[in-house]
Amino acid sequence: MTSTTHTAPAIPGPKGVPFLGSLFDLRRSTLDTFARARRDHGDVVRFTAGPPGLRSVFYGVFSPEGSQRILAAEAVNFRKDHPFYEEVRQSFGNGLLTSQDADYLRQRRIVQPLFTKRRVDGYASAVTSEAQAVADRWRAPSGGTVDLVGEMNRLALRTVSRILFGTDLEAAVATVHRCFPVVNKYVVRRGFSPRNPPRHWPTPANRKAAAATAELNAVCDRIAAGRRAAAAPDGGEGDGADLLSLLTRAGTAQDGGLDATEIREQVLVFLLAGHETTATSLAFTLHLLARHPEEQALVREEIDAVLAGRDPEAADLDRLPRLTRALKEAMRLYPAAPVVSRRGVAATDIGGHQIPAGADVVVSPWVTHRHPDLWEDPERFHPLRFTPEREAARHRYAWFPFGGGPRACIGQHFSMLESVLAAAVLLRSYELTAVDRDVPLTAGITLQAAGPARVRLRAVG
């Protein structure tokens, strides 16, 4: 008598080059390698990279159904134990982006009240004020052509720093602008290397990153200490209180408050997630509209009709659907978090393939947002994909620039509010014409432009 054992088919994947697999392709362009692998091998792909003995094996899951299982339905089985997150944790602390289990749940309960819609809507005037300052500066004689990459990075950094630090924003902006790129580059390099020297070894890279991290920590600690010293004896607050002041007072009877280290770690995460991601979304929204003047004209017509010369406010988020659709389409094509990593605990069947226990897994908004089974002519900029009817007809995880499940970005509403209001201020003042058509990209902690996205300005109104 014989028995038949049914096993899941082997997971396909690119072979790459002998001994090194896909190492060179991944280093050359992670995003292109993932997109090509989906095209050639399907929605579940096995990657190998590195020589024997130092080889990394991981799995890409590119369908919306698979992404939903990893991020939401079976989130407990897919953890942030991935080496990349450990590098982020070592540099930026154990804040909401990197913490897990009881630490994460406690932090989320404490911080969530600071990100209610009412609270976030109160930051609208800070957004429009900083955006108007950019519009005014662009009118200087040196204007005419600007690089949206640098300009939107500066705008987003000043905006989130103003909301976080209030009147102390200038010192914080200078430090973050100088130190964040150093730490980001260090984290990315270590996160994607099979072996790294210990951080305490006095290598040039370790010393440079440690100095930048220490400077970031010091400015956050100094400003936070000032907030604690200035806190009202009765614990009262005004609606205009900066976010750092609110963090120093946040807490629940169940969870207590945040200590000085926890406050600093949350601030660093907010700075990282709150300025780089929004800067990317804003820069590419404006650049795509500059490349598509007919869409830009329709968006400006909507802005003029709704605002009628006044400054935008939080309530206008629902009154500017065409601009919001353009933003969502830009976030489809250029998701600020293009790759999300997890490590599986137990073996899991996804798409008819079994991903083994302990495996590193990535889902990729970059790839899924271009999936031809989900998006017709996926490389085309077409904001009408995001009408309410079309959004309702799509799988929830066909578009997930903010992640999903219990670890979805806590700042989703803030990002959308800032992006729409800032874009409205700039587009009511200027007509943009693209100088650069294609913008080179690099994927690190977030998606970033590796070259300029220049536009020519023409004042309107």
RODO-2510 file (C-alpha; in nm, 4 decimals, decimal comma):
residues 461
     n   res          X          Y          Z
     1     m     0,0000     0,0000     0,0000
     2     t     0,1352     0,3426    -0,0912
     3     s     0,0552     0,6873     0,0350
     4     t     0,0725     1,0154    -0,1480
     5     t     0,2081     1,3284     0,0186
     6     h     0,0886     1,6591    -0,1234
     7     t     0,3437     1,9374    -0,0935
     8     a     0,3303     2,3001    -0,2009
     9     p     0,5213     2,3729    -0,5215
    10     a     0,8714     2,5131    -0,4918
    11     i     0,8752     2,8910    -0,4810
    12     p     1,0235     3,0280    -0,8039
    13     g     1,2741     3,3098    -0,8222
    14     p     1,5566     3,4679    -1,0193
    15     k     1,8842     3,2753    -1,0305
    16     g     2,1042     3,5827    -1,0668
    17     v     2,4722     3,5118    -1,1158
    18     p     2,6629     3,2047    -0,9937
    19     f     2,7581     3,2085    -0,6233
    20     l     2,6091     3,5554    -0,5631
    21     g     2,2500     3,5173    -0,6807
    22     s     2,0639     3,8487    -0,7096
    23     l     2,3103     4,0437    -0,4952
    24     f     2,4250     4,2820    -0,7689
    25     d     2,0736     4,3351    -0,9073
    26     l     1,9387     4,4183    -0,5620
    27     r     2,2204     4,6616    -0,4935
    28     r     2,1822     4,8225    -0,8348
    29     s     1,8060     4,8701    -0,7993
    30     t     1,5988     4,6883    -0,5412
    31     l     1,2719     4,8190    -0,6846
    32     d     1,3452     4,7227    -1,0452
    33     t     1,4622     4,3789    -0,9297
    34     f     1,1396     4,3206    -0,7385
    35     a     0,9225     4,4409    -1,0289
    36     r     1,1081     4,2202    -1,2772
    37     a     1,0828     3,9199    -1,0446
    38     r     0,7054     3,9588    -1,0175
    39     r     0,6773     3,9848    -1,3944
    40     d     0,8927     3,6774    -1,4561
    41     h     0,8020     3,4546    -1,1614
    42     g     0,4658     3,5601    -1,0209
    43     d     0,3303     3,7012    -0,6970
    44     v     0,5403     3,4919    -0,4567
    45     v     0,9137     3,4935    -0,5321
    46     r     1,2228     3,3490    -0,3638
    47     f     1,5395     3,5626    -0,3679
    48     t     1,8952     3,4643    -0,2834
    49     a     2,1786     3,7125    -0,2455
    50     g     2,5394     3,6771    -0,1371
    51     p     2,8069     3,4074    -0,1436
    52     p     2,7752     3,0692     0,0303
    53     g     2,8158     3,1135     0,4026
    54     l     2,6918     3,4738     0,3865
    55     r     2,3889     3,4110     0,1703
    56     s     2,0578     3,5813     0,2413
    57     v     1,7349     3,4102     0,1407
    58     f     1,4065     3,5989     0,1537
    59     y     1,0658     3,6005    -0,0103
    60     g     0,8731     3,8698    -0,1962
    61     v     0,4920     3,8710    -0,1796
    62     f     0,3383     4,1042    -0,4368
    63     s    -0,0350     4,0292    -0,4523
    64     p    -0,2841     4,2371    -0,2543
    65     e    -0,4213     3,9205    -0,0945
    66     g    -0,0732     3,8168     0,0203
    67     s     0,0056     4,1660     0,1473
    68     q    -0,3164     4,1701     0,3470
    69     r    -0,2356     3,8373     0,5109
    70     i     0,1121     3,9496     0,6125
    71     l     0,0228     4,2993     0,7322
    72     a    -0,3256     4,2410     0,8702
    73     a    -0,4930     3,8992     0,8816
    74     e    -0,1840     3,7176     1,0130
    75     a     0,0117     4,0144     1,1452
    76     v     0,0893     3,8309     1,4680
    77     n     0,2845     3,5744     1,2633
    78     f     0,4898     3,8355     1,0740
    79     r     0,7013     4,0435     1,3068
    80     k     0,9441     4,3321     1,2875
    81     d     1,2332     4,1027     1,3778
    82     h     1,3861     4,1679     1,0377
    83     p     1,7553     4,2785     1,0471
    84     f     1,6697     4,6057     0,8735
    85     y     1,4309     4,7070     1,1524
    86     e     1,6943     4,6185     1,4091
    87     e     1,9317     4,8679     1,2446
    88     v     1,6587     5,1339     1,2477
    89     r     1,5915     5,0514     1,6134
    90     q     1,9582     5,0844     1,7049
    91     s     1,9825     5,4305     1,5465
    92     f     1,6395     5,5844     1,6081
    93     g     1,5241     5,4006     1,9181
    94     n     1,2325     5,1777     2,0082
    95     g     0,9505     5,4088     1,9054
    96     l     0,6244     5,3295     1,7290
    97     l     0,8010     5,2387     1,4047
    98     t     1,0159     4,9644     1,5580
    99     s     0,8661     4,8555     1,8918
   100     q     0,6692     4,5315     1,9238
   101     d     0,4298     4,3406     2,1477
   102     a     0,3495     4,5025     2,4839
   103     d     0,5870     4,7951     2,4215
   104     y     0,4125     4,8821     2,0960
   105     l     0,0608     4,8477     2,2370
   106     r     0,1447     5,0689     2,5341
   107     q     0,3058     5,3352     2,3155
   108     r     0,0167     5,3302     2,0722
   109     r    -0,2387     5,3781     2,3505
   110     i    -0,0432     5,6716     2,4900
   111     v     0,0265     5,8428     2,1581
   112     q    -0,2990     5,7732     1,9690
   113     p    -0,4943     6,0603     2,1344
   114     l    -0,2398     6,3049     1,9918
   115     f    -0,3312     6,1993     1,6375
   116     t    -0,7083     6,2256     1,6444
   117     k    -0,8626     6,4056     1,3489
   118     r    -0,9559     6,7029     1,5676
   119     r    -0,6031     6,7334     1,7023
   120     v    -0,4370     6,6967     1,3617
   121     d    -0,6773     6,9412     1,1974
   122     g    -0,5518     7,1971     1,4486
   123     y    -0,2143     7,1921     1,2728
   124     a    -0,3578     7,3182     0,9424
   125     s    -0,2489     7,6787     0,9997
   126     a     0,1108     7,5682     1,0637
   127     v     0,1067     7,3794     0,7328
   128     t    -0,0318     7,6694     0,5316
   129     s     0,2009     7,9201     0,6982
   130     e     0,5117     7,7206     0,6079
   131     a     0,3839     7,6555     0,2542
   132     q     0,3098     8,0251     0,2038
   133     a     0,6639     8,1088     0,3163
   134     v     0,7919     7,8847     0,0353
   135     a     0,5594     8,0496    -0,2166
   136     d     0,6811     8,3942    -0,1076
   137     r     1,0455     8,2887    -0,1302
   138     w     0,9924     8,1556    -0,4817
   139     r     0,8957     8,5073    -0,5902
   140     a     1,2503     8,6299    -0,5217
   141     p     1,4533     8,7393    -0,8264
   142     s     1,6548     8,4162    -0,8092
   143     g     1,3339     8,2208    -0,8703
   144     g     1,2265     8,0875    -1,2058
   145     t     1,3438     7,7275    -1,1699
   146     v     1,3406     7,5257    -0,8475
   147     d     1,4217     7,1670    -0,7523
   148     l     1,1112     7,0168    -0,5932
   149     v     1,3142     6,7470    -0,4178
   150     g     1,5117     6,9883    -0,2031
   151     e     1,2280     7,2381    -0,1695
   152     m     0,9686     6,9877    -0,0483
   153     n     1,2168     6,8230     0,1864
   154     r     1,2837     7,1607     0,3452
   155     l     0,9121     7,2457     0,3604
   156     a     0,8125     6,9125     0,5166
   157     l     1,0980     6,9258     0,7664
   158     r     1,0115     7,2792     0,8763
   159     t     0,6431     7,1887     0,9036
   160     v     0,6878     6,8779     1,1173
   161     s     0,9529     7,0543     1,3288
   162     r     0,7201     7,3488     1,3887
   163     i     0,4421     7,1122     1,4963
   164     l     0,6784     6,9104     1,7155
   165     f     0,8967     7,1834     1,8626
   166     g     0,7013     7,5074     1,8295
   167     t     0,9277     7,8095     1,8736
   168     d     1,2379     7,5877     1,8979
   169     l     1,2050     7,4714     1,5394
   170     e     1,5074     7,6564     1,3957
   171     a     1,7657     7,4717     1,6064
   172     a     1,5910     7,1410     1,5413
   173     v     1,5688     7,1962     1,1632
   174     a     1,9396     7,2704     1,1319
   175     t     2,0372     6,9614     1,3289
   176     v     1,7970     6,7245     1,1520
   177     h     1,8921     6,8576     0,8090
   178     r     2,2589     6,7949     0,8829
   179     c     2,2396     6,4648     1,0727
   180     f     1,9475     6,2659     0,9309
   181     p     2,1098     6,1899     0,5931
   182     v     2,4205     6,0576     0,7707
   183     v     2,2217     5,8225     0,9952
   184     n     1,9856     5,7142     0,7153
   185     k     2,2710     5,6164     0,4865
   186     y     2,4389     5,4263     0,7680
   187     v     2,1217     5,2348     0,8576
   188     v     2,0494     5,1402     0,4969
   189     r     2,4025     5,0195     0,4316
   190     r     2,4057     4,8038     0,7445
   191     g     2,0470     4,6860     0,6975
   192     f     2,1220     4,5360     0,3578
   193     s     2,4667     4,3948     0,4329
   194     p     2,5024     4,0242     0,5241
   195     r     2,7634     4,1032     0,7904
   196     n     2,8485     4,4239     0,9754
   197     p     3,1233     4,5212     1,2173
   198     p     2,9938     4,5848     1,5698
   199     r     2,8746     4,9400     1,6197
   200     h     3,1243     5,0012     1,8992
   201     w     3,4238     4,9399     1,6750
   202     p     3,5895     5,2757     1,5934
   203     t     3,5506     5,2545     1,2157
   204     p     3,5054     5,5848     1,0272
   205     a     3,1438     5,4978     0,9399
   206     n     3,0601     5,4000     1,2976
   207     r     3,2153     5,7142     1,4416
   208     k     3,0461     5,9452     1,1926
   209     a     2,7037     5,7879     1,2487
   210     a     2,7489     5,7854     1,6270
   211     a     2,8306     6,1557     1,6266
   212     a     2,5247     6,2377     1,4153
   213     t     2,3010     6,0222     1,6359
   214     a     2,4360     6,1870     1,9512
   215     e     2,3659     6,5318     1,8072
   216     l     2,0076     6,4355     1,7182
   217     n     1,9515     6,2881     2,0626
   218     a     2,0939     6,5948     2,2333
   219     v     1,8711     6,8462     2,0570
   220     c     1,5592     6,6381     2,1243
   221     d     1,6518     6,5876     2,4902
   222     r     1,7320     6,9557     2,5401
   223     i     1,4033     7,0805     2,3983
   224     a     1,2032     6,8101     2,5796
   225     a     1,3658     6,9036     2,9111
   226     g     1,2601     7,2626     2,8539
   227     r     0,9032     7,1506     2,7896
   228     r     0,8900     6,9496     3,1105
   229     a     1,0295     7,2417     3,3096
   230     a     0,7721     7,4797     3,1601
   231     a     0,4723     7,2476     3,1995
   232     a     0,1723     7,4055     3,3706
   233     p     0,1355     7,2939     3,7346
   234     d    -0,2230     7,1856     3,6727
   235     g    -0,1287     6,9916     3,3611
   236     g    -0,3482     7,2138     3,1473
   237     e    -0,2906     7,2719     2,7807
   238     g    -0,4064     7,4899     2,4979
   239     d    -0,5165     7,3736     2,1563
   240     g    -0,2046     7,5338     2,0082
   241     a     0,0425     7,3325     2,2204
   242     d     0,3244     7,1793     2,0190
   243     l     0,3360     6,8026     1,9913
   244     l     0,6435     6,7658     2,2116
   245     s     0,4655     6,9455     2,4969
   246     l     0,1733     6,7083     2,4566
   247     l     0,4052     6,4068     2,4561
   248     t     0,5593     6,5127     2,7861
   249     r     0,2097     6,5142     2,9424
   250     a     0,0653     6,2136     2,7578
   251     g    -0,0268     5,9004     2,9488
   252     t    -0,3059     5,6831     3,0787
   253     a    -0,3914     5,5361     3,4167
   254     q    -0,3156     5,1928     3,2742
   255     d     0,0110     5,2752     3,0981
   256     g     0,1574     5,5722     3,2810
   257     g     0,3500     5,8285     3,0792
   258     l     0,6599     5,8315     2,8617
   259     d     0,9998     5,8727     3,0221
   260     a     1,2673     6,1005     2,8757
   261     t     1,4169     5,8282     2,6552
   262     e     1,0771     5,7201     2,5239
   263     i     0,9847     6,0795     2,4398
   264     r     1,3060     6,1248     2,2448
   265     e     1,2501     5,7990     2,0558
   266     q     0,8960     5,8979     1,9573
   267     v     1,0179     6,2395     1,8432
   268     l     1,2892     6,0838     1,6257
   269     v     1,0352     5,8494     1,4665
   270     f     0,7962     6,1391     1,4015
   271     l     1,0787     6,3374     1,2417
   272     l     1,1802     6,0437     1,0243
   273     a     0,8335     5,9361     0,9175
   274     g     0,6780     6,2811     0,9246
   275     h     0,9095     6,4696     0,6935
   276     e     1,0750     6,2285     0,4490
   277     t     0,7532     6,0535     0,3491
   278     t     0,5492     6,3704     0,3077
   279     a     0,8331     6,5396     0,1199
   280     t     0,8374     6,2516    -0,1281
   281     s     0,4616     6,2603    -0,1785
   282     l     0,4554     6,6369    -0,2265
   283     a     0,7535     6,6504    -0,4604
   284     f     0,6201     6,3817    -0,6927
   285     t     0,2634     6,5139    -0,6875
   286     l     0,3825     6,8558    -0,8009
   287     h     0,6295     6,7104    -1,0494
   288     l     0,3691     6,4844    -1,2082
   289     l     0,1285     6,7773    -1,2373
   290     a     0,4099     6,9792    -1,3944
   291     r     0,4503     6,7006    -1,6509
   292     h     0,0750     6,6905    -1,7169
   293     p    -0,0370     7,0514    -1,7669
   294     e    -0,3963     6,9560    -1,8496
   295     e    -0,4362     6,7883    -1,5104
   296     q    -0,2595     7,0778    -1,3397
   297     a    -0,4994     7,3264    -1,4965
   298     l    -0,8011     7,1306    -1,3700
   299     v    -0,6555     7,1067    -1,0203
   300     r    -0,5818     7,4812    -1,0122
   301     e    -0,9353     7,5554    -1,1317
   302     e    -1,0697     7,3521    -0,8403
   303     i    -0,8374     7,5254    -0,5914
   304     d    -0,9393     7,8710    -0,7121
   305     a    -1,3088     7,7848    -0,6988
   306     v    -1,2937     7,6399    -0,3471
   307     l    -1,0565     7,8870    -0,1835
   308     a    -1,1564     8,2051    -0,3660
   309     g    -0,8380     8,3741    -0,2472
   310     r    -0,8423     8,2625     0,1169
   311     d    -0,5953     8,0264     0,2857
   312     p    -0,6906     7,6583     0,2840
   313     e    -0,8053     7,5009     0,6086
   314     a    -0,8615     7,1502     0,7378
   315     a    -1,2229     7,1372     0,6188
   316     d    -1,1009     7,1894     0,2618
   317     l    -0,9523     6,8409     0,2549
   318     d    -1,2942     6,7084     0,1508
   319     r    -1,3582     7,0018    -0,0842
   320     l    -1,0555     6,9375    -0,3065
   321     p    -1,1237     6,5918    -0,4512
   322     r    -0,9349     6,6479    -0,7755
   323     l    -0,6190     6,7537    -0,5934
   324     t    -0,6604     6,4622    -0,3510
   325     r    -0,6916     6,2198    -0,6428
   326     a    -0,3720     6,3576    -0,7962
   327     l    -0,1939     6,3089    -0,4631
   328     k    -0,3182     5,9513    -0,4280
   329     e    -0,2100     5,8704    -0,7824
   330     a     0,1357     6,0150    -0,7110
   331     m     0,1500     5,7993    -0,3978
   332     r     0,0575     5,4987    -0,6100
   333     l     0,3436     5,5597    -0,8498
   334     y     0,5897     5,6788    -0,5846
   335     p     0,4934     5,5248    -0,2478
   336     a     0,7103     5,6766     0,0225
   337     a     0,7492     5,3352     0,1896
   338     p     0,8118     5,1226    -0,1215
   339     v     0,9129     4,8040     0,0634
   340     v     0,7936     4,6674     0,3985
   341     s     0,9861     4,3875     0,5710
   342     r     0,8743     4,1229     0,8170
   343     r     1,0021     3,7942     0,9592
   344     g     0,7630     3,4984     0,9740
   345     v     0,7265     3,2955     1,2915
   346     a     0,5451     2,9885     1,1589
   347     a     0,5336     2,8381     0,8102
   348     t     0,2555     3,0027     0,6102
   349     d     0,0826     2,9157     0,2847
   350     i     0,0472     3,2227     0,0617
   351     g    -0,0737     3,2013    -0,2951
   352     g    -0,0315     2,8247    -0,3031
   353     h     0,3304     2,8433    -0,1857
   354     q     0,4585     2,7647     0,1614
   355     i     0,6870     3,0262     0,3099
   356     p     0,8991     2,8506     0,5735
   357     a     0,9097     2,9358     0,9422
   358     g     1,1695     3,1972     1,0305
   359     a     1,1819     3,3383     0,6770
   360     d     1,2337     3,7049     0,5963
   361     v     0,9483     3,8374     0,3836
   362     v     0,8913     4,1631     0,1995
   363     v     0,5754     4,3150     0,0601
   364     s     0,6146     4,6032    -0,1793
   365     p     0,3658     4,8820    -0,2425
   366     w     0,5977     4,9832    -0,5279
   367     v     0,5352     4,6526    -0,7073
   368     t     0,1718     4,5972    -0,6110
   369     h     0,0830     4,9541    -0,7123
   370     r     0,2079     4,8658    -1,0619
   371     h     0,0517     4,5205    -1,0833
   372     p    -0,1062     4,4932    -1,4305
   373     d    -0,3872     4,2724    -1,2972
   374     l    -0,4912     4,5572    -1,0684
   375     w    -0,4078     4,8694    -1,2661
   376     e    -0,4682     4,9269    -1,6358
   377     d    -0,1686     5,0936    -1,8022
   378     p     0,0010     5,1060    -1,4595
   379     e     0,2839     5,3455    -1,5470
   380     r     0,0395     5,6145    -1,6631
   381     f    -0,0447     5,9094    -1,4355
   382     h    -0,4240     5,8961    -1,4234
   383     p    -0,5839     6,0515    -1,1116
   384     l    -0,9332     5,9337    -1,2064
   385     r    -0,8320     5,5909    -1,0790
   386     f    -0,9189     5,7340    -0,7369
   387     t    -1,2820     5,8286    -0,7792
   388     p    -1,4875     5,6886    -0,4894
   389     e    -1,6480     5,4294    -0,7160
   390     r    -1,3155     5,2955    -0,8451
   391     e    -1,1605     5,2923    -0,4995
   392     a    -1,4546     5,0923    -0,3630
   393     a    -1,4225     4,8366    -0,6426
   394     r    -1,0541     4,7599    -0,5764
   395     h    -0,8979     4,5255    -0,3237
   396     r    -0,8126     4,7064    -0,0003
   397     y    -0,4439     4,6220    -0,0477
   398     a    -0,4173     4,7199    -0,4126
   399     w    -0,3095     5,0635    -0,2769
   400     f    -0,1438     5,0736     0,0647
   401     p     0,1117     5,3557     0,0869
   402     f     0,0543     5,3798     0,4640
   403     g     0,0946     5,0078     0,5260
   404     g    -0,1972     4,8273     0,6849
   405     g    -0,3273     4,6194     0,9688
   406     p    -0,2421     4,6925     1,3330
   407     r     0,0880     4,8577     1,2318
   408     a    -0,0640     5,1017     0,9819
   409     c     0,0898     5,4488     0,9966
   410     i    -0,0524     5,6510     1,2861
   411     g     0,0074     5,9723     1,0905
   412     q    -0,2032     5,8961     0,7809
   413     h    -0,4452     6,1844     0,8294
   414     f    -0,1657     6,4270     0,9085
   415     s     0,0234     6,3285     0,5920
   416     m    -0,2825     6,3718     0,3703
   417     l    -0,3747     6,7025     0,5366
   418     e    -0,0247     6,8443     0,5021
   419     s     0,0193     6,7299     0,1427
   420     v    -0,3156     6,8582     0,0157
   421     l    -0,3022     7,1949     0,1935
   422     a     0,0622     7,2640     0,1053
   423     a     0,0058     7,1697    -0,2597
   424     a    -0,3019     7,3940    -0,2711
   425     v    -0,1022     7,6933    -0,1442
   426     l     0,1752     7,6408    -0,4005
   427     l    -0,0488     7,5632    -0,6984
   428     r    -0,2737     7,8643    -0,6424
   429     s     0,0391     8,0800    -0,6720
   430     y     0,2350     7,9129    -0,9530
   431     e     0,1999     7,7277    -1,2758
   432     l     0,4673     7,4571    -1,2892
   433     t     0,6393     7,3279    -1,6025
   434     a     0,8666     7,0251    -1,5760
   435     v     1,2334     7,0727    -1,6649
   436     d     1,3378     6,7182    -1,5692
   437     r     1,1164     6,4426    -1,7048
   438     d     1,2605     6,1371    -1,5329
   439     v     1,3806     6,1450    -1,1726
   440     p     1,6263     5,8736    -1,0576
   441     l     1,5244     5,6976    -0,7391
   442     t     1,6791     5,5144    -0,4483
   443     a     1,5067     5,2990    -0,1875
   444     g     1,6345     5,3160     0,1683
   445     i     1,4299     5,3665     0,4830
   446     t     1,1975     5,5618     0,2539
   447     l     1,1771     5,6233    -0,1197
   448     q     1,3986     5,9143    -0,2161
   449     a     1,4913     6,0951    -0,5339
   450     a     1,8542     6,0422    -0,6315
   451     g     1,8506     6,3430    -0,8634
   452     p     1,6660     6,6705    -0,9154
   453     a     1,3003     6,7192    -1,0067
   454     r     1,3257     7,0725    -1,1422
   455     v     1,0275     7,2790    -1,2504
   456     r     0,9972     7,6217    -1,4073
   457     l     0,7717     7,8639    -1,2218
   458     r     0,5210     8,1126    -1,3590
   459     a     0,3374     8,3232    -1,1024
   460     v    -0,0406     8,3221    -1,1403
   461     g    -0,3164     8,5136    -0,9716
***
